[in-house]
Amino acid sequence: MNEAQILLEKVQRDTNFAHELKDAAQKNDHSHLEMLIRSAGVTSSFHTAFTPDAIRIDLTAGNEDNCSEVTVKLCW
């Protein structure tokens, strides 16, 4: 899925975005976290889970005939 790559590239090249993503996750701010992920270009369905040390983003795309899922884990 291209969206996982788009998100990872955004985190890598935009340190402010990366810090804001980390801060939102650590504050358990789901709405801000979703807004940030969407602002990076993610349009597919996703689920987030986080700990004080990392965030996991499960991206899901497809339909009944062709579905795929990619998990991105970012540690800090």
N, C-alpha and C positions, 0 to 999 in steps of 0.2 A: 504494500500500500504506500502510495506516494505521500500521503498525509503524515505518516510517521517520520519520513525523511524530512518533510517540510518543517515539522515541529522541532526535530533535533537540530536542524540547521539554524532555526530561529534561536534556540537556546544557546547554540555555540557562538553565533555571531553577535548576539545582542545581550550583553551582560546585564543590562538593566532589566530586560525581560526575564532572564534566568533568575535574578534575585527576587523579582516580584512574584514569580511562580513559586519559588521556595518559600517566601514569606507567606503567601496565601495558603499554601499547603500546611505550613507549621501552625498557622492561626486557625486551621480548620474552616477556612472561608470558601465554601463550595461554590457560591455564586461568582465570586471574583476569579476563582480558579477556572471555572468554565468559561468565563468571558475572556480570560487570557488565552486559553487553549484555542477558542474559536477565533480570536484575533490573529493567531499565528497561521490561520488558513485551514484549520480542521473543520470539515463540514459533516463528516460521518458521525455515527453514534459512538459514544465512548463512556467509559466508567473510570473513575479515579479512586485510588486508595493510597493512603499515605501514613507514614510514621515520622517521628522526629528526624530520621536519617535519610528518608527516601520518599519518592512518589512513584506510583505505578499507574500508567495510563493504558487501559485496554481499549484499542480502537477496533470497531466492528464495521464491516461494510459488506454489501452484497444483498442478495435476495434469497428466496427459497432454493433456487437452483444452484447458485454460486455464492457462497459466503466465505469470508475470510476474517481472521482476527490477528492483530499484531499487538504485542505487549511491549511497552516502552517503560523501562525502569531508570529513573535518574536518582543517583545518590549524591548526597552532599555531606 
